[in-house]
């Protein structure tokens, strides 16, 4: 009886395996038939769930082939009647197909019960992916335009841009234009950023820079990703600062003073790291080469402020606001600094001697009224800044109260 039961169990296992392999074969026969795709998917998904066929390369190869055959069928139809196909559905076919193919490749390298390795399946997969690589770029654009930015658009753009460097593509002559790869990585970064995936976004922008993407926005967005990381997770602050410094330095090396954000972040990093003298030396060197750059004087004024060197800070801010190219933020920072120093000077004055009255007049004219002129100029540039409005109220209160 026990022997009969053992045979029965063996036959049941063989029957189950045969059934699942039959499912794979049945799905294979349905591949390329658009009206049968759901049935094909159902059969292959069942095989994926069964332990007997879940680790078989053919299971995932057929799963991928079902998707690519459906894509190819629609692609042919689109050439005859573009309105007859759904680009989003086609893009999803590409994603499904890729995800299944990349599962099949490592499984094909596992020797079977006879010790043989399947070399044919990976070659077929690589040939298919190579032939469809440009379709991923288009699918990424279609997803992006349809507001399916993450994960769909992100994944398509990354698949396209990463393809030449994939291990399974080594030995293949797959050459994609670096400019197109850079654009794909940049678009992937935007997609991930929109999806609130800041680390994936930062990595995509880093890769865009790595293939020579020329737009400085790749650097700026990558910095923004790491700034967000530092704000969201206190354990990431040090890592984020290092990353910001690396990107800012790369941006400065490439774009120089055309984009002040890079040198600003470099100096911020040095100040945060306690290297104030190095920061001053760096900005002073740049001022020597760019003597009419208001932003640089404002930047050095910021460093001096952190060093509690009020006279030097005020002098630099005054120089900055005197230049025609002064920007709003520099004006606002200058107004804050000069007002604050003026308030400290005024509060330190005692008595009503002639010397005290002269000191009060100096505080009024050279600090409070000077700060008022600066903030009025800033207000003309941006009338909707609440921080500036608060500063103006403080200055007006001081002028009407202290010197009535």
C-alpha positions as CSV (number, residue, x, y, z in Angstrom):
1,X,0.0,0.0,0.0
2,X,2.8,2.4,0.9
3,X,4.6,1.6,-2.3
4,X,1.4,2.3,-4.3
5,X,0.9,5.6,-2.5
6,X,4.5,6.7,-3.2
7,X,4.0,6.0,-6.9
8,X,0.7,7.9,-6.8
9,X,2.5,11.0,-5.3
10,X,5.2,10.8,-7.9
11,X,2.7,10.6,-10.7
12,X,0.8,13.6,-9.1
13,X,4.0,15.7,-9.1
14,X,4.9,14.7,-12.6
15,X,1.3,15.5,-13.6
16,X,1.5,19.0,-12.0
17,X,4.8,19.7,-13.7
18,X,3.5,18.5,-17.0
19,X,0.4,20.7,-16.6
20,X,2.5,23.8,-15.9
21,X,4.8,23.1,-18.8
22,X,1.7,22.6,-20.9
23,X,0.5,26.1,-19.7
24,X,3.8,27.6,-20.9
25,X,3.4,25.9,-24.3
26,X,-0.2,27.0,-24.6
27,X,0.8,30.5,-23.7
28,X,3.5,30.4,-26.3
29,X,1.0,29.4,-29.0
30,X,-1.2,32.3,-28.1
31,X,1.6,34.8,-28.3
32,X,1.1,37.3,-31.1
33,X,-2.7,37.0,-31.0
34,X,-4.0,40.3,-29.6
35,X,-7.5,38.9,-28.8
36,X,-5.9,36.1,-26.8
37,X,-3.3,38.1,-24.8
38,X,-5.2,38.0,-21.5
39,X,-5.6,34.3,-21.8
40,X,-1.9,34.0,-22.6
41,X,-1.0,36.1,-19.6
42,X,-3.2,34.1,-17.3
43,X,-1.6,30.8,-18.4
44,X,1.9,32.1,-18.0
45,X,1.2,33.8,-14.6
46,X,-0.1,30.5,-13.4
47,X,3.2,28.9,-14.4
48,X,5.1,31.7,-12.7
49,X,3.3,30.9,-9.4
50,X,4.0,27.2,-9.5
51,X,7.2,26.0,-8.0
52,X,7.8,23.5,-10.8
53,X,8.1,26.2,-13.5
54,X,8.7,29.4,-11.4
55,X,12.5,29.1,-11.9
56,X,12.4,28.0,-15.5
57,X,13.9,30.5,-17.9
58,X,11.4,29.5,-20.6
59,X,8.5,30.7,-18.3
60,X,9.8,34.2,-18.2
61,X,11.0,34.2,-21.8
62,X,7.5,33.3,-23.0
63,X,6.0,35.9,-20.7
64,X,8.3,38.5,-22.2
65,X,7.6,37.3,-25.7
66,X,3.9,37.6,-25.2
67,X,4.3,41.3,-24.4
68,X,6.8,42.1,-27.2
69,X,4.7,40.2,-29.8
70,X,1.7,42.3,-28.7
71,X,3.8,45.5,-29.0
72,X,5.0,44.5,-32.5
73,X,1.5,43.8,-33.7
74,X,0.3,47.2,-32.5
75,X,3.4,48.8,-34.0
76,X,2.5,47.4,-37.4
77,X,-1.1,48.5,-37.1
78,X,0.0,52.0,-36.1
79,X,1.8,52.4,-39.4
80,X,-1.5,51.8,-41.2
81,X,-3.8,53.6,-38.8
82,X,-2.1,55.4,-35.9
83,X,-5.5,56.1,-34.2
84,X,-6.1,52.3,-34.0
85,X,-3.5,51.7,-31.2
86,X,-3.1,52.8,-27.6
87,X,0.4,54.2,-27.1
88,X,0.1,53.8,-23.3
89,X,-0.8,50.1,-23.6
90,X,2.1,49.6,-26.0
91,X,4.4,51.2,-23.5
92,X,3.2,48.9,-20.8
93,X,3.8,46.0,-23.1
94,X,7.4,47.1,-23.3
95,X,7.8,47.4,-19.6
96,X,6.2,44.0,-18.9
97,X,8.3,42.4,-21.6
98,X,11.6,43.9,-20.3
99,X,10.8,42.9,-16.7
100,X,10.2,39.3,-17.7
101,X,13.2,39.1,-20.0
102,X,15.6,40.2,-17.4
103,X,14.3,37.5,-15.1
104,X,14.8,34.9,-17.8
105,X,18.5,35.7,-18.5
106,X,20.1,34.6,-15.2
107,X,17.8,31.6,-15.0
108,X,19.0,30.5,-18.4
109,X,22.6,30.4,-17.0
110,X,21.6,27.7,-14.5
111,X,22.5,24.2,-15.8
112,X,19.6,21.8,-16.3
113,X,19.3,18.3,-15.1
114,X,21.7,17.2,-17.8
115,X,24.2,19.9,-16.9
116,X,23.6,22.0,-20.0
117,X,23.2,25.8,-20.0
118,X,20.6,27.5,-22.2
119,X,22.6,29.9,-24.5
120,X,19.9,30.3,-27.1
121,X,17.3,32.1,-25.0
122,X,19.6,34.9,-23.8
123,X,20.8,35.6,-27.4
124,X,17.2,35.8,-28.5
125,X,16.3,38.1,-25.7
126,X,19.3,40.4,-26.3
127,X,18.5,40.6,-30.0
128,X,14.9,41.6,-29.2
129,X,15.9,44.2,-26.6
130,X,18.4,45.7,-29.0
131,X,15.8,46.0,-31.7
132,X,13.4,47.7,-29.4
133,X,15.7,50.0,-27.5
134,X,14.6,53.2,-29.2
135,X,11.0,52.3,-28.5
136,X,11.6,52.8,-24.8
137,X,12.6,56.4,-25.3
138,X,9.3,57.0,-27.2
139,X,7.3,55.1,-24.6
140,X,8.9,57.2,-21.9
141,X,7.8,60.4,-23.7
142,X,4.3,59.0,-24.2
143,X,4.0,58.1,-20.5
144,X,5.3,61.5,-19.5
145,X,2.9,63.4,-21.7
146,X,0.0,61.2,-20.3
147,X,1.1,62.3,-16.7
148,X,2.2,58.7,-16.0
149,X,5.6,60.1,-14.9
150,X,6.4,57.6,-12.2
151,X,7.1,54.8,-12.4
152,X,6.2,54.3,-16.0
153,X,8.0,57.2,-17.8
154,X,10.9,56.9,-15.3
155,X,11.4,53.2,-16.0
156,X,11.2,53.6,-19.8
157,X,13.8,56.4,-19.9
158,X,16.1,54.5,-17.6
159,X,15.8,51.3,-19.5
160,X,16.8,53.1,-22.7
161,X,19.7,55.0,-21.2
162,X,21.1,52.1,-19.2
163,X,20.8,49.6,-22.0
164,X,24.4,49.9,-23.5
165,X,25.9,49.3,-20.0
166,X,23.8,46.3,-19.0
167,X,25.8,43.2,-18.4
168,X,23.8,41.2,-20.8
169,X,24.5,43.7,-23.6
170,X,28.3,43.4,-23.3
171,X,29.7,42.1,-26.5
172,X,26.9,43.6,-28.5
173,X,27.5,46.6,-30.7
174,X,24.8,48.8,-29.1
175,X,25.9,52.4,-29.5
176,X,23.4,55.1,-28.5
177,X,24.1,58.8,-29.0
178,X,25.4,60.2,-25.7
179,X,23.2,63.3,-26.1
180,X,20.1,61.1,-26.3
181,X,21.2,59.0,-23.3
182,X,21.8,62.2,-21.4
183,X,18.3,63.5,-22.3
184,X,16.8,60.2,-21.2
185,X,18.5,60.2,-17.9
186,X,17.5,63.9,-17.4
187,X,13.9,63.1,-18.2
188,X,14.0,60.1,-15.8
189,X,15.3,62.4,-13.1
190,X,12.4,64.8,-13.7
191,X,9.9,61.9,-13.6
192,X,11.3,60.4,-10.4
193,X,11.4,63.9,-8.8
194,X,7.7,64.4,-9.7
195,X,7.1,61.0,-8.1
196,X,8.8,62.1,-4.9
197,X,11.6,59.5,-5.4
198,X,14.4,61.9,-4.6
199,X,17.2,59.3,-4.4
200,X,16.3,57.7,-7.8
201,X,16.0,61.2,-9.2
202,X,19.4,62.3,-7.9
203,X,20.9,59.1,-9.4
204,X,19.3,59.8,-12.8
205,X,20.6,63.3,-12.9
206,X,24.1,62.0,-11.8
207,X,24.0,59.6,-14.7
208,X,22.9,62.4,-17.1
209,X,26.0,64.4,-16.0
210,X,28.1,61.3,-16.5
211,X,27.3,61.0,-20.2
212,X,28.0,64.7,-20.7
213,X,24.5,66.2,-20.5
214,X,25.1,69.9,-21.2
215,X,22.2,71.5,-19.4
216,X,23.1,73.0,-16.0
217,X,19.6,72.1,-14.8
218,X,20.8,68.5,-14.3
219,X,23.3,69.8,-11.7
220,X,20.7,72.1,-10.1
221,X,18.0,69.4,-9.8
222,X,20.5,67.0,-8.4
223,X,21.5,69.5,-5.7
224,X,17.8,70.1,-5.0
225,X,17.3,66.3,-4.5
226,X,20.1,66.2,-1.9
227,X,18.8,69.3,-0.2
228,X,15.4,67.6,0.1
229,X,17.1,64.5,1.5
230,X,18.8,66.5,4.2
231,X,15.5,68.2,5.2
232,X,13.6,64.9,5.4
233,X,16.1,62.7,7.1
234,X,18.5,64.0,9.8
235,X,20.7,60.9,9.3
236,X,21.3,61.9,5.7
237,X,22.6,65.5,6.4
238,X,26.3,64.7,6.3
239,X,25.9,62.5,3.2
240,X,23.7,65.1,1.5
241,X,26.2,67.9,2.2
242,X,29.0,65.9,0.6
243,X,26.9,65.1,-2.4
244,X,25.9,68.8,-2.8
245,X,29.5,69.8,-2.6
246,X,30.5,67.3,-5.2
247,X,27.8,68.4,-7.6
248,X,28.3,72.1,-7.0
249,X,32.0,71.7,-7.6
250,X,31.4,69.9,-10.9
251,X,28.9,72.5,-11.9
252,X,31.3,75.3,-11.1
253,X,34.1,73.6,-13.0
254,X,31.8,73.4,-16.0
255,X,29.8,76.6,-15.9
256,X,31.9,78.9,-13.8
257,X,30.2,82.1,-12.6
258,X,27.4,81.7,-15.2
259,X,25.4,80.0,-12.5
260,X,26.0,81.5,-9.0
261,X,24.2,78.6,-7.3
262,X,27.2,76.4,-7.6
263,X,29.7,78.8,-5.9
264,X,27.1,79.6,-3.3
265,X,26.7,76.0,-2.4
266,X,30.5,75.5,-2.3
267,X,30.9,78.4,0.1
268,X,27.9,77.3,2.2
269,X,29.6,73.9,2.5
270,X,32.9,75.4,3.6
271,X,31.1,77.6,6.2
272,X,29.1,74.7,7.5
273,X,32.4,72.7,7.8
274,X,34.0,75.5,9.8
275,X,36.3,76.5,7.0
276,X,35.5,80.2,7.0
277,X,38.9,81.5,6.1
278,X,39.0,79.2,3.1
279,X,35.6,80.4,2.1
280,X,36.7,84.0,2.3
281,X,39.9,83.3,0.3
282,X,37.8,81.5,-2.3
283,X,35.4,84.4,-2.8
284,X,38.1,87.0,-2.6
285,X,39.9,85.3,-5.4
286,X,36.7,85.3,-7.5
287,X,36.1,89.0,-6.7
288,X,39.5,89.8,-8.1
289,X,38.6,88.2,-11.3
290,X,35.0,89.5,-11.3
291,X,35.2,92.9,-9.6
292,X,31.7,94.0,-10.6
293,X,29.8,90.9,-9.6
294,X,27.4,92.0,-6.9
295,X,26.6,88.4,-5.9
296,X,30.2,87.7,-4.9
297,X,30.3,90.7,-2.6
298,X,27.1,89.5,-1.1
299,X,28.5,86.1,-0.7
300,X,31.6,87.3,1.1
301,X,29.4,89.5,3.2
302,X,27.5,86.4,4.2
303,X,30.7,84.6,5.3
304,X,31.9,87.6,7.2
305,X,28.6,87.7,9.0
306,X,29.0,84.1,10.1
307,X,32.5,85.0,11.4
308,X,30.9,87.9,13.4
309,X,33.0,90.4,11.4
310,X,30.3,93.1,11.2
311,X,32.3,95.9,9.7
312,X,33.7,93.7,6.9
313,X,30.2,92.2,6.2
314,X,28.5,95.6,6.1
315,X,31.2,96.9,3.8
316,X,30.7,94.0,1.3
317,X,26.9,94.3,1.4
318,X,27.1,98.1,0.7
319,X,29.4,97.4,-2.2
320,X,27.0,94.7,-3.5
321,X,23.9,97.0,-3.4
322,X,25.8,99.7,-5.2
323,X,26.3,97.6,-8.3
324,X,23.8,97.4,-11.2
325,X,23.6,93.6,-11.3
326,X,22.6,93.2,-7.7
327,X,19.9,90.5,-7.3
328,X,16.8,90.4,-5.0
329,X,18.2,88.0,-2.4
330,X,21.4,90.0,-2.0
331,X,19.4,93.1,-1.5
332,X,17.3,91.5,1.1
333,X,20.3,90.0,2.9
334,X,22.0,93.3,2.8
335,X,19.0,95.1,4.2
336,X,18.8,92.5,7.1
337,X,22.5,92.8,7.9
338,X,22.7,96.6,7.9
339,X,19.4,97.0,9.8
340,X,20.6,94.5,12.5
341,X,24.0,96.1,12.9
342,X,22.3,99.5,13.1
343,X,20.0,98.3,15.8
344,X,22.9,96.9,17.8
345,X,24.7,100.2,17.5
346,X,21.7,102.2,18.5
347,X,21.0,100.0,21.6
348,X,24.6,100.5,22.7
349,X,24.4,104.3,22.8
350,X,23.9,105.8,26.2
351,X,23.3,109.3,27.4
352,X,22.5,112.5,25.5
353,X,26.0,114.0,25.0
354,X,27.0,115.5,21.7
355,X,28.9,112.3,21.0
356,X,25.8,110.2,21.7
357,X,23.6,112.4,19.5
358,X,26.1,112.1,16.7
359,X,26.2,108.3,17.1
360,X,22.4,108.2,17.0
361,X,22.4,110.3,13.8
362,X,24.9,108.0,12.3
363,X,22.8,104.9,13.1
364,X,19.8,106.6,11.6
365,X,21.4,107.8,8.4
366,X,23.9,105.1,7.6
367,X,22.1,102.1,8.9
368,X,18.3,102.4,9.3
369,X,17.7,104.8,6.4
370,X,20.3,103.0,4.3
371,X,18.5,99.7,5.0
372,X,15.2,101.4,4.1
373,X,16.6,102.4,0.7
374,X,17.9,98.9,0.1
375,X,14.6,97.2,1.0
376,X,12.6,99.7,-1.1
377,X,14.8,98.6,-4.1
378,X,14.2,95.0,-3.3
379,X,10.5,95.6,-3.0
380,X,10.5,97.0,-6.5
381,X,12.0,93.7,-7.7
382,X,9.6,91.5,-5.8
383,X,6.5,92.8,-4.1
384,X,5.3,89.5,-2.8
385,X,8.0,88.4,-0.3
386,X,6.6,88.1,3.3
387,X,10.1,88.0,4.7
388,X,11.0,91.3,3.1
389,X,7.7,92.8,4.2
390,X,8.5,91.9,7.8
391,X,11.9,93.5,7.5
392,X,10.4,96.7,6.1
393,X,7.9,96.9,8.9
394,X,10.8,96.5,11.4
395,X,12.8,99.3,9.8
396,X,9.8,101.6,9.5
397,X,9.0,101.0,13.2
398,X,12.6,101.8,14.2
399,X,12.6,105.1,12.2
400,X,9.3,106.3,13.5
401,X,9.9,105.2,17.1
402,X,13.6,105.7,17.8
403,X,14.0,109.0,16.0
404,X,10.7,110.7,16.5
